[in-house]
């Protein structure tokens, strides 16, 4: 087996062992819903496919999948036409192999006020708008906003924007609208910006590119596919080693020749004595 063939096998195994991670999305995009609202949750992979994923949830009553007493499954999506407070819980996608996606917490209220906030973590440095809404018109009423139970400020249009959002803004938010009531609390999660590390070394020369690529592939395969790479290495060692028939045949021919020579010498000696 040549180095190029080994490299192709390793790269193929790397592609096989790397699976797309599914992400859970919800429409409308809000962590709080009014009783009677409709909602659709979907599992989507990085390549926009959604095969092989199932919607699951955990509520106060039990853990179950879409179609088991709630929702209507359509592929890897699940629609709830009329949502109830009992549908409040944590939702996620799960594959046949047991892999899971990000989770989303949904809160369904029978009250008349909700806080529309992002269902997914927001990036540090972005602008985030929280909206206090009533179930019945008119919209955009004045609202007071709270974080972790403490008053932040009042907004005349019912919208509060955090710009830019920082890690210190992470917390439990709620809002109130006079004569309508208070919303349930929702957790706002903030993630840090990914750091970009400058390269510390130059690219390897073109002559050593196959070796460098082979080493890189082996490193990733050791992380993701230890069993597969063990098999590949065993096959490589087997193909590089001596064939099973050469050594025994050579030994057999040597022994046979030596035996024949010994027999001839013995016959000569015997013949000499007879003479």
N, C-alpha and C positions, 0 to 999 in steps of 0.2 A: 504493500500500500504506500503510495507516494504521499509527500507532505501536503500536496494540493488536495488529494482525496480526503485525507484526515481533516483538513481545514473545512472542506465542504460538509463532511459529516457533523463536525462540531457546530458549524453555523446552522445547519438544518435542525439539530437538536435544540439549539438555542431558540429558534423560532417556534418549535413545537412546545417548549416548556414555558414560554412567555405568554400569558393570557391577558386579555384586556380587562380592565377594571370597570365594572359597571357603576354608573352614577344614578342616584334617585332624584327625579324632578317632580314637582307638584304644580298643578294649575287649577285655580289661580295661585300665584306664588305668595302665600301668606301663611304664617305659622298659627294664626287664629281664624276660626270660621264661625259663622252663625249657624245655629240649628236650622236645618232645612236647606242649607247650601249644597251645591254639587261640587265634587272635586275629582280630579284625575291624577293618578300617580303613575309614573313611567320609569322603567329601568332602561338606561341607555349605556352602551359601551362606548369606548373612545372612538371607534370607527362608525358610530351611529347605528350599529346593529343592536338587537335586543333579544337574540335567540338564547333560550336556555335559562332565563332568569324568572324568578317567581316573587311576587309581592307578598311580604309577610308583615305582621304587626304584633305588638305586645301591648295589651290594655290591662285595666285592673281586673278584668274577668279571666282572660287567658291569652295564650299565644296561638296564632292561627295564620293561615294563608288566604289570599283573596279567593272568594268563591265559597269559602267554608263559613257560611252564615253571614257574610258581609261582602259587599262589592260585587262587581261583574268583571271577570277576567277576559282580556282580549290580547292574546299573545303575552308579552311581558309588561302589559299595562293593566291598571285596575281602576274602574270608575265607580264612584259612589254617588248615586243620584240624589239621595236625601240623607244627609249626615246628621247623626245624633250626638249628644254629649257623651254617650257611652262609646263612641268611636274615637274619643280622645286617647292618644297613646303614641308609641314610637313605631315608625314604619321604616322598612328597609327592603333591599333586594337580596335574594339568595339564589345561588346557582345550584345545579344538580350535584356538583362536587363539594358543596358546602361553603364556597366563597361568599363573602358578604360585601355589600356596598356601604356607602355612607348612610347614616340614619337621619330621619327627620321627625321632629316632635310636633304633632298637631294637637291643638286645643280647640274643642268645640264648646261653645257656650249657649245657654238658653237665654242669656241676658240680651241687652240692647246695645252694648258697646264692645267693640273689639279694637285691639291694637294691631294694625298691619305692619309687620316687621319681617325682615329677611328670614327665610327658612333655612338658608345655608350660611356658613361662616363668611364674614366679610373680610376683605383684605385691608390691612392697616394702610392708611393714607387715602383710601377711597372716601367718597361722600355717601352717607347713609341717611335715608329719610324714614322716619316713623310717622305713621298716620293713624289718628284716632277717628274711628268711624262709628256711626250709629246704624242700626238695622233699618230704620225708616227715615225718609227725607225730613228736613233738608240736610245735605252733606256739608262738610267743611265747617262745622261749628267750632267755636272756641273750646280749647281743651287744655287741661293741665297734665304735665308729664312728670313721671316719677321714676327714679332708679334706685333699686334695692330698698324701696320703701320711703326714700327721701325725695322731697319736692325738688324738681330741676327748674322748670319755668313754665309759663303759660304761653300758648300760641293762639292768636286770633283766628287762624284758618284751620286749626287742628292738625297741622303738619310741623314736625320738628326735624331739622336736618343737623346731622353731626358732620362737620367738615373741617379738616379731614378727621376720620375716625382713628383713634389710637387704642392701644391695648388697655389703657385705663378706662375706656368707654365700655368695656365688656361688663355685662351684668344683667340683672333682672329688671325689665321695664314694664310699666303699666301707664294707663292714662284714665282720666275722668272727664266727663262732659256734664256740665250742670244740668239738672233736671232729667238726665238720662241714665246716669250711673257710671260704674267703673268697669274697666276691662279686666280680663284675667291677666296675670303676668306672663311675660315671654322672655326667654333668655336670648341675649344678643351675644354671639360668639365672634371674636376678632382674632384673625391669624396674622402673623408677621409676614412681611414681604420676603420672598426668597432671595437669598444672597447669591450674587454672581461672583464666583471665584476666578480670578484671572489665571490663565494657564501658566504653570511653573516650568514647563519644559517645552522645547520645540518638537515638532512632529518628527517621527523617525524617518530616515532616508528611505527612498523608494525601494532600494534593494532589499531592505529588511522589513518592508511593509507586510509581506505575508506572515513572517515570524511574529511581528508585533500584533497583527490581527489574530493570529492563533493564540498567543498568550492572553490577549484580552478576552477572547471567546472562552478559553478555559477558565478564566477567573469568574466570569458570569455563570458559566455552567456549574462550577463548584458551589455557587450560591443557590442556584435554582434547580439543578438536575444532577445531584450526586450519583444517583443510581444509573442514570443514562450514560454519564461520562465514564463510569466504571466499566460499563459494558463496552463502550467504544474503545477504551484503552485495552481491554482484554482481547477484543477482536484484532486490534492493531498489533499487539504483541504476538498473537497467534500467527498472523500473516507474515510477520517479520521473522519468526523463528524457523528452524529447519523443519522440513516436512517429515511426517511420521514414518515414511517408508525408506528414506535415504539411509539413515544410520543403521537400522537393522540389516538392510541388504548389504551394505558395505562390510559390516562385521561378519555376516554369514559367508560372503565371498572370501574374506580373509581367512576365516577358520577353515573353509573348504580347501583353499589352496595350500595352507599349511599342513592340513591332514594328508593331502595328496603327496606333498613333498616328503613327508615323514614316511608314508607307505612305500614310496619309490626307494628311499634310502634303505628301508628295512628289507625290501626285496633284493636290492643290490648286495647287502651284507649276507643275506641268506644264500643268494646265488654264489657268492664268493666261497662260503663254507662248503657248499655242495661240490664245488669244483675242487 
